[in-house]
Amino acid sequence: GTSEAKKYDEIDAAPEEKARGITINTAHVEYATQNRHYAHVDCPGHADYVKNMITGAAQMDGGILVVSATDGPMPQTREHILLARQVGVPKMVVFLNKCDVADDPEMQELVEMEVRDLLKSYGFDGDNTPVIRGSALGALNGEPAWEEKIHELMKAVDEYIPTPDREVDKPFLLPIEDTMTITGRGTVVTGRVERGQLKVGEEVEIVGITDTRKVVVTGIEMFRKELDAAMAGDNAGILLRGVDRKDVQRGQVLAKPGSITPHKKFRAEIYALKKDEGGRHTAFLNGYRPQFYFRTTDVTGSIQLKEGTEMV
């Protein structure tokens, strides 16, 4: 339909973000069906880089879970489902890939049952989740039967993933995912608008990590098109007047002036991944230094257990 073909290595990640041949960043592409416009975030499939998965997943309105029909669910499949549940992804559609290679219907049926059970174990509706059996390679090679499966997949996404309620009326907030310099124009920050809307010429505050400062928005761009405004749900690049790239960083947020107050202390509930979920094999000791993820950044912390407690 209205999609633009891209090479797989272009979709998976930016070249400078590759190491050991595995994805370590989330990449964005856009496409449309007759009903909706999608911004698609490709999430890494390797546990070492879960932090990038978290920043990608924190933005999702739904998910397409890709499972190989030859291998079945892998450890990272379980981890992705858990993370999707933890960050509030409401529903997922499953694409059973490589069905041109694993063409035994009974084997496909077994893998499908396994995926449905896995979804149910993490609180998703595994019984009613659409599962599409296809071949990404076959579709890329222009084989009609497999191309049709991609259309079937997108029909399922259109129908099964609920249309999100956008918080357009709330004060503007955009977590900064990346920063770049455009020669002659200034510094651009990119990210997904979490709530509210922003127009060119308006003031915003850069909040977090360093002292809060006010700046003026001189341009808004989305998928290489210049716009007058951006609103909740949009993946946008925001051009800021008089800001050096070194003055903004991933992990900060752009916000409507006076709308948020940064805090250095808060109370939180934690969920520790179990061993079979790719988590720890041993207890937490006093002084353990975990990584904490806040929207698009991570910070090293330190655990101090209650007096008299040596481990948990």
FIDRENLUM-502841 format. One line per field, with one value per residue (C-alpha): chain; x, y, z. Coordinates in steps of 0.05 Angstrom, whole numbers. Each point is the difference from the previous one (the first is absolute). Layout:
N
chain <- A:... $
c1 <- X:... $
c2 <- Y:... $
c3 <- Z:... $
//
This chain:
312
chain <- A:A:A:A:A:A:A:A:A:A:A:A:A:A:A:A:A:A:A:A:A:A:A:A:A:A:A:A:A:A:A:A:A:A:A:A:A:A:A:A:A:A:A:A:A:A:A:A:A:A:A:A:A:A:A:A:A:A:A:A:A:A:A:A:A:A:A:A:A:A:A:A:A:A:A:A:A:A:A:A:A:A:A:A:A:A:A:A:A:A:A:A:A:A:A:A:A:A:A:A:A:A:A:A:A:A:A:A:A:A:A:A:A:A:A:A:A:A:A:A:A:A:A:A:A:A:A:A:A:A:A:A:A:A:A:A:A:A:A:A:A:A:A:A:A:A:A:A:A:A:A:A:A:A:A:A:A:A:A:A:A:A:A:A:A:A:A:A:A:A:A:A:A:A:A:A:A:A:A:A:A:A:A:A:A:A:A:A:A:A:A:A:A:A:A:A:A:A:A:A:A:A:A:A:A:A:A:A:A:A:A:A:A:A:A:A:A:A:A:A:A:A:A:A:A:A:A:A:A:A:A:A:A:A:A:A:A:A:A:A:A:A:A:A:A:A:A:A:A:A:A:A:A:A:A:A:A:A:A:A:A:A:A:A:A:A:A:A:A:A:A:A:A:A:A:A:A:A:A:A:A:A:A:A:A:A:A:A:A:A:A:A:A:A:A:A:A:A:A:A:A:A:A:A:A:A:A:A:A:A:A:A $
c1 <- 0:32:63:70:48:63:60:-3:66:-28:-61:35:46:45:69:37:-46:22:47:11:-52:-59:-49:15:-47:-73:-13:-62:-35:-68:-54:-75:-60:-66:-22:61:68:53:66:35:56:45:22:65:-1:59:-2:65:-37:-65:7:-13:-59:-28:5:-33:-53:-18:-28:-42:-75:4:50:15:36:43:14:39:-39:67:23:-64:1:70:22:-3:-72:-20:39:-34:-69:15:27:-60:-45:41:-1:-75:-2:-75:-1:46:-8:46:37:25:59:39:-61:30:56:-38:-57:-27:-70:4:66:-29:-61:46:39:-65:-27:66:-3:-73:16:59:-44:-52:54:15:-72:-14:-61:37:-63:-25:67:3:58:20:44:45:70:32:53:-53:-38:64:13:-68:-32:-76:-21:48:-14:-73:20:30:-67:-35:48:-15:-75:6:39:-52:-57:31:44:-46:4:37:-29:50:10:-3:-31:53:63:53:53:52:55:64:25:55:34:34:27:-26:53:-25:-65:16:-12:-56:-27:-41:-51:-73:-48:-27:-57:-26:18:54:1:58:18:-21:45:19:42:57:-7:42:73:23:-33:-67:3:-50:9:-41:-21:19:-19:-37:14:-31:27:38:-61:-4:-62:-32:-17:11:-49:-4:22:43:74:29:65:-2:47:21:26:67:14:67:-3:42:-55:-53:3:-40:-38:-22:-71:-29:-61:-49:31:-19:-38:47:46:61:11:60:-38:-61:-29:-7:-21:50:-7:63:5:2:55:-43:-18:72:9:47:23:23:-26:8:56:11:36:-24:0:-61:-17:-64:-36:-39:-37:59:60:33:35:43:-27:21:-41:2:-37:-33:48:11:-20:57:-37:-69 $
c2 <- 0:64:-30:16:-58:3:-46:-41:28:71:-17:-38:56:57:-26:35:-35:-70:-45:-75:-3:10:58:48:56:9:22:35:-9:24:-32:4:-45:26:11:24:31:-39:20:-67:-9:-60:-28:-36:-75:-6:0:41:59:-3:74:20:-47:36:69:-27:-39:58:34:-57:-2:-73:-51:-51:-58:-36:-74:-47:-62:-37:17:15:50:19:28:71:-14:-11:62:44:-24:14:70:15:-18:40:64:-5:-24:-19:-53:-36:-37:-59:-11:-71:10:-49:-43:-11:-39:-32:-21:-57:22:-42:33:69:-18:-21:66:39:-35:13:75:4:-33:47:61:-26:-11:75:24:9:-31:-57:-36:59:29:-3:-45:10:-54:30:11:69:-23:-29:67:40:-45:18:-68:14:-51:28:73:-15:-22:69:32:-50:20:74:-14:-36:59:49:-41:-28:56:53:72:36:59:56:49:59:47:-9:44:-15:-52:-34:-46:13:-62:29:66:25:64:26:46:71:-14:-24:-59:-50:-47:-60:-43:-18:51:-32:50:67:39:48:54:34:65:-25:-3:-65:-19:-50:-38:-52:-18:73:66:14:50:32:-2:18:-52:23:-61:-67:-59:-69:-54:54:45:69:12:58:-42:-68:-35:-60:-64:34:-19:69:39:67:56:43:72:17:-69:-36:-75:-9:36:-53:-75:-64:-9:72:22:59:26:57:54:-10:-65:-49:-1:-46:-43:-34:-46:-44:-66:-56:-73:-45:-65:-44:-44:-74:-45:-30:71:18:30:-11:-69:25:43:75:20:66:49:-34:52:-8:41:42:20:65:10:5:-2:-46:16:-44:-6:-34:-46:11:-55:10:-5:-73:-25:-29:-23:-4 $
c3 <- 0:24:31:-22:-9:41:6:63:26:-8:42:55:25:-18:-21:57:49:-19:39:-4:-55:47:5:57:-17:-17:-72:-26:-67:-23:-43:-9:-11:-26:72:37:-3:39:30:8:51:-11:67:13:8:47:76:7:-29:38:18:-72:-3:61:-31:-63:37:44:-62:-28:-12:-21:-23:-55:33:-52:16:-45:-20:-4:71:38:58:21:69:-28:-23:72:21:-53:21:73:-16:-45:59:49:-41:-16:-72:-4:-55:-48:-66:-14:-66:-7:-47:-44:-15:-69:33:58:-46:42:24:63:20:-14:43:58:-4:-3:62:37:-17:22:67:9:-13:50:53:-2:2:-75:-33:-32:-23:-42:-23:-77:-24:-73:-32:-53:-28:2:-50:-47:3:-13:-60:-29:8:-3:52:52:-19:15:70:13:-21:46:57:-8:-4:67:29:-25:31:63:27:31:-23:56:38:-12:57:-47:52:53:7:-54:18:-44:28:-40:-36:-42:-17:-64:-31:-66:-30:-6:37:70:46:-11:54:-19:36:5:27:64:10:-22:-62:-23:-53:-34:37:69:61:33:60:-2:66:35:13:-3:20:-34:-56:-48:-76:-62:-51:-70:-40:3:-46:-6:-47:-39:-9:31:42:38:61:33:47:47:-35:-53:-9:-13:-7:37:-22:59:-4:31:29:-8:-10:63:41:-14:7:-3:65:8:-19:-37:37:2:46:73:-13:34:60:0:63:29:48:-10:24:-51:-6:-35:-38:-2:-61:19:-24:-56:-23:-13:70:58:22:69:58:5:48:36:-46:-65:-56:-46:-62:5:-64:-3:-65:-48:46:51:66:44:70:65:44:75:37:68:59:19:-70:-40:-62:-33 $
//
